[in-house]
Amino acid sequence: MLTRTYHSSVVGRSASIRRMRRRSMATRLYCRTNGCTSFLELQPETALAVCPVCGYTRQLD
């Protein structure tokens, strides 16, 4: 069983990572598919953003 202090530190760390991810999304597009933790690569000639890991594509506005 996890101690309360260890559990609190794990929960705090994961919240911190989520916050950091949200802040970084303002400048870079983040792949939002389930389980994929990468950024999308922009392709200006086709107006698409593509994930190099899972292949998710997103139309740029």
DSSP file (Angstrom, degrees, kcal/mol; ACC not computed):
  #  RESIDUE AA STRUCTURE BP1 BP2  ACC     N-H-->O    O-->H-N    N-H-->O    O-->H-N    TCO  KAPPA ALPHA  PHI   PSI    X-CA   Y-CA   Z-CA
    1    1 A M              0   0    0      0, 0.0     2,-0.2     0, 0.0     0, 0.0   0.000 360.0 360.0 360.0 142.0    0.0    0.0    0.0
    2    2 A L        -     0   0    0      1,-0.1     2,-0.1     2,-0.0     0, 0.0  -0.532 360.0-119.7 -79.7 142.8    1.2    3.5   -0.8
    3    3 A T     >  -     0   0    0     -2,-0.2     4,-2.6     1,-0.1     5,-0.2  -0.405  24.7-114.3 -74.3 160.2    1.9    5.9    2.0
    4    4 A R  H  > S+     0   0    0      1,-0.2     4,-2.4     2,-0.2     5,-0.2   0.890 115.8  50.4 -63.4 -40.0   -0.1    9.1    2.0
    5    5 A T  H  > S+     0   0    0      2,-0.2     4,-2.1     1,-0.2    -1,-0.2   0.927 112.6  45.7 -65.5 -45.3    3.1   11.3    1.4
    6    6 A Y  H  > S+     0   0    0      2,-0.2     4,-2.1     1,-0.2    -2,-0.2   0.924 113.4  50.0 -63.9 -44.0    4.2    9.2   -1.6
    7    7 A H  H  X S+     0   0    0     -4,-2.6     4,-2.4     1,-0.2    -2,-0.2   0.913 110.4  50.4 -60.7 -43.7    0.7    9.1   -3.0
    8    8 A S  H  X S+     0   0    0     -4,-2.4     4,-2.5     1,-0.2    -1,-0.2   0.882 109.8  50.4 -62.9 -39.2    0.4   12.9   -2.7
    9    9 A S  H  X S+     0   0    0     -4,-2.1     4,-2.1     2,-0.2    -1,-0.2   0.883 111.0  48.6 -68.8 -36.9    3.7   13.4   -4.4
   10   10 A V  H  X S+     0   0    0     -4,-2.1     4,-2.2     2,-0.2    -2,-0.2   0.921 113.2  47.1 -67.1 -43.9    2.7   11.2   -7.3
   11   11 A V  H  X S+     0   0    0     -4,-2.4     4,-2.0     1,-0.2    -2,-0.2   0.914 113.4  48.9 -63.7 -43.0   -0.6   13.0   -7.7
   12   12 A G  H  X S+     0   0    0     -4,-2.5     4,-2.0     1,-0.2    -1,-0.2   0.881 110.4  51.1 -64.2 -39.0    1.1   16.4   -7.5
   13   13 A R  H  X S+     0   0    0     -4,-2.1     4,-2.2     2,-0.2    -1,-0.2   0.913 110.0  48.5 -66.4 -43.1    3.7   15.4  -10.1
   14   14 A S  H  X S+     0   0    0     -4,-2.2     4,-2.1     1,-0.2    -1,-0.2   0.878 111.0  50.8 -67.4 -36.2    1.1   14.1  -12.6
   15   15 A A  H  X S+     0   0    0     -4,-2.0     4,-2.3     2,-0.2    -1,-0.2   0.890 109.5  51.8 -65.0 -38.4   -1.0   17.4  -12.2
   16   16 A S  H  X S+     0   0    0     -4,-2.0     4,-2.4     2,-0.2    -2,-0.2   0.898 108.7  50.1 -64.1 -41.1    2.2   19.3  -12.8
   17   17 A I  H  X S+     0   0    0     -4,-2.2     4,-2.3     2,-0.2    -1,-0.2   0.899 110.0  50.6 -65.1 -40.9    2.9   17.4  -16.0
   18   18 A R  H  X S+     0   0    0     -4,-2.1     4,-2.3     2,-0.2    -2,-0.2   0.912 111.0  48.8 -62.4 -42.4   -0.7   18.0  -17.2
   19   19 A R  H  X S+     0   0    0     -4,-2.3     4,-2.2     1,-0.2    -2,-0.2   0.920 111.2  49.6 -61.9 -44.3   -0.3   21.7  -16.5
   20   20 A M  H  X S+     0   0    0     -4,-2.4     4,-2.1     1,-0.2    -1,-0.2   0.891 110.3  51.2 -62.3 -40.1    3.0   21.8  -18.4
   21   21 A R  H  X S+     0   0    0     -4,-2.3     4,-1.4     2,-0.2    -1,-0.2   0.910 109.0  50.3 -63.3 -43.7    1.5   20.0  -21.3
   22   22 A R  H  < S+     0   0    0     -4,-2.3     4,-0.4     1,-0.2    -2,-0.2   0.893 111.3  48.9 -62.6 -40.2   -1.4   22.5  -21.5
   23   23 A R  H >< S+     0   0    0     -4,-2.2     3,-1.1     1,-0.2     4,-0.3   0.890 110.3  50.2 -67.4 -39.1    1.0   25.4  -21.5
   24   24 A S  H >X S+     0   0    0     -4,-2.1     4,-2.1     1,-0.2     3,-1.1   0.739  96.9  70.2 -72.6 -21.5    3.1   24.0  -24.2
   25   25 A M  T 3< S+     0   0    0     -4,-1.4    -1,-0.2     1,-0.2    -2,-0.2   0.703  84.0  71.5 -68.7 -16.6    0.1   23.3  -26.4
   26   26 A A  T <4 S+     0   0    0     -3,-1.1    -1,-0.2    -4,-0.4    -2,-0.2   0.823 113.3  24.9 -67.1 -29.4   -0.2   27.1  -26.9
   27   27 A T  T <4 S+     0   0    0     -3,-1.1     2,-0.4    -4,-0.3    -2,-0.2   0.714 128.6  37.5-105.8 -27.6    2.9   27.1  -29.1
   28   28 A R  S  < S-     0   0    0     -4,-2.1     2,-0.4    11,-0.0    -1,-0.2  -0.955  81.8-114.5-128.9 146.1    2.9   23.5  -30.4
   29   29 A L        -     0   0    0     -2,-0.4    11,-2.5    11,-0.3     2,-0.4  -0.666  31.0-150.8 -81.0 128.8    0.2   21.2  -31.4
   30   30 A Y  B     -A   39   0A   0     -2,-0.4     2,-0.4     9,-0.2     9,-0.2  -0.820  20.0-113.9-102.5 136.8   -0.1   18.1  -29.2
   31   31 A C        -     0   0    0      7,-2.8     7,-0.2    -2,-0.4    19,-0.0  -0.560  27.5-166.8 -70.0 124.7   -1.4   14.8  -30.4
   32   32 A R        +     0   0    0     -2,-0.4    -1,-0.1     5,-0.1     3,-0.1   0.245  42.8 121.3-101.8  12.5   -4.7   14.2  -28.6
   33   33 A T  S >  S-     0   0    0      1,-0.1     3,-1.3     2,-0.0     2,-0.3  -0.408  79.1 -82.7 -73.8 157.0   -5.3   10.5  -29.4
   34   34 A N  T 3  S-     0   0    0      1,-0.3    -1,-0.1    -2,-0.1     3,-0.1  -0.415 110.2  -1.5 -65.8 118.6   -5.6    8.1  -26.5
   35   35 A G  T 3  S+     0   0    0     -2,-0.3     2,-0.5     1,-0.2    -1,-0.3   0.305  97.2 121.9  89.3  -9.3   -2.1    7.1  -25.2
   36   36 A C    <   -     0   0    0     -3,-1.3    -1,-0.2     1,-0.1     2,-0.1  -0.770  36.8-175.6 -91.7 128.3    0.0    9.1  -27.7
   37   37 A T        +     0   0    0     -2,-0.5     2,-0.3    -3,-0.1    -1,-0.1  -0.372  43.6 102.2-119.9  52.8    2.3   11.6  -26.1
   38   38 A S        -     0   0    0     -7,-0.2    -7,-2.8    -2,-0.1     2,-0.3  -0.819  66.3-109.6-130.3 170.6    3.9   13.4  -29.0
   39   39 A F  B     -A   30   0A   0     -2,-0.3    -9,-0.2    -9,-0.2     2,-0.2  -0.728  35.1-110.6 -99.3 150.6    3.6   16.6  -30.9
   40   40 A L        -     0   0    0    -11,-2.5     2,-0.5    -2,-0.3   -11,-0.3  -0.540  24.0-131.7 -79.8 144.5    2.2   17.0  -34.4
   41   41 A E  E     -B   50   0B   0      9,-3.3     9,-2.7    -2,-0.2     2,-0.2  -0.854  23.2-127.9 -96.9 128.5    4.5   17.9  -37.3
   42   42 A L  E     -B   49   0B   0     -2,-0.5     7,-0.2     7,-0.2    -1,-0.0  -0.544  19.6-170.3 -79.1 138.2    3.3   20.7  -39.5
   43   43 A Q  E >>> -B   48   0B   0      5,-2.8     5,-1.6    -2,-0.2     3,-1.0  -0.829   4.2-177.5-125.1  90.1    3.1   20.2  -43.2
   44   44 A P  T 345S+     0   0    0      0, 0.0     3,-0.1     0, 0.0    -1,-0.1   0.788  76.7  62.3 -64.0 -29.4    2.3   23.7  -44.6
   45   45 A E  T 345S+     0   0    0      1,-0.2    -2,-0.0     2,-0.1     0, 0.0   0.813 117.6  28.9 -67.7 -28.4    2.1   22.6  -48.3
   46   46 A T  T <45S-     0   0    0     -3,-1.0    -1,-0.2     2,-0.2     3,-0.1   0.423 104.7-125.2-107.8  -1.3   -0.9   20.3  -47.5
   47   47 A A  T  <5 +     0   0    0     -4,-0.9    13,-2.5     1,-0.2     2,-0.3   0.866  69.7 123.9  57.0  40.6   -2.3   22.4  -44.6
   48   48 A L  E   < -BC  43  59B   0     -5,-1.6    -5,-2.8    11,-0.2     2,-0.4  -0.905  55.1-146.7-125.9 155.3   -2.1   19.3  -42.3
   49   49 A A  E     -BC  42  58B   0      9,-2.3     9,-2.2    -2,-0.3     2,-0.4  -0.997  24.6-166.5-118.3 127.9   -0.5   18.5  -38.9
   50   50 A V  E     -BC  41  57B   0     -9,-2.7    -9,-3.3    -2,-0.4     7,-0.2  -0.927  19.9-131.7-122.5 138.0    0.6   14.8  -38.7
   51   51 A C     >  -     0   0    0      5,-2.6     4,-1.3    -2,-0.4   -11,-0.2  -0.762  11.5-154.1 -84.1 125.0    1.6   12.7  -35.7
   52   52 A P  T  4 S+     0   0    0      0, 0.0    -1,-0.1     0, 0.0   -12,-0.1   0.700  90.1  46.4 -72.3 -17.5    4.8   10.8  -36.5
   53   53 A V  T  4 S+     0   0    0      3,-0.1    -2,-0.0     1,-0.0    -3,-0.0   0.932 128.9  13.1 -89.7 -54.5    4.0    8.1  -33.9
   54   54 A C  T  4 S-     0   0    0      2,-0.1    -1,-0.0   -21,-0.0   -18,-0.0   0.567  94.4-119.5-106.3  -9.5    0.4    7.1  -34.5
   55   55 A G     <  +     0   0    0     -4,-1.3     2,-0.1     1,-0.3     0, 0.0   0.563  52.1 160.5  85.5   7.7   -0.4    8.8  -37.8
   56   56 A Y        -     0   0    0     -6,-0.1    -5,-2.6     1,-0.0     2,-0.4  -0.412  22.8-157.7 -62.9 135.3   -3.2   11.0  -36.6
   57   57 A T  E     -C   50   0B   0     -7,-0.2     2,-0.4    -2,-0.1    -7,-0.2  -0.917   9.6-169.1-119.0 147.5   -3.8   13.9  -39.0
   58   58 A R  E     -C   49   0B   0     -9,-2.2    -9,-2.3    -2,-0.4     2,-0.3  -0.999  23.0-124.2-137.3 132.5   -5.4   17.3  -38.2
   59   59 A Q  E     -C   48   0B   0     -2,-0.4     2,-0.4   -11,-0.2   -11,-0.2  -0.587  26.1-133.8 -75.2 130.1   -6.6   19.9  -40.7
   60   60 A L              0   0    0    -13,-2.5    -1,-0.0    -2,-0.3   -18,-0.0  -0.690 360.0 360.0 -85.6 138.2   -5.0   23.3  -40.0
   61   61 A D              0   0    0     -2,-0.4    -1,-0.1     0, 0.0    -2,-0.0   0.443 360.0 360.0 -87.5 360.0   -7.4   26.3  -40.1
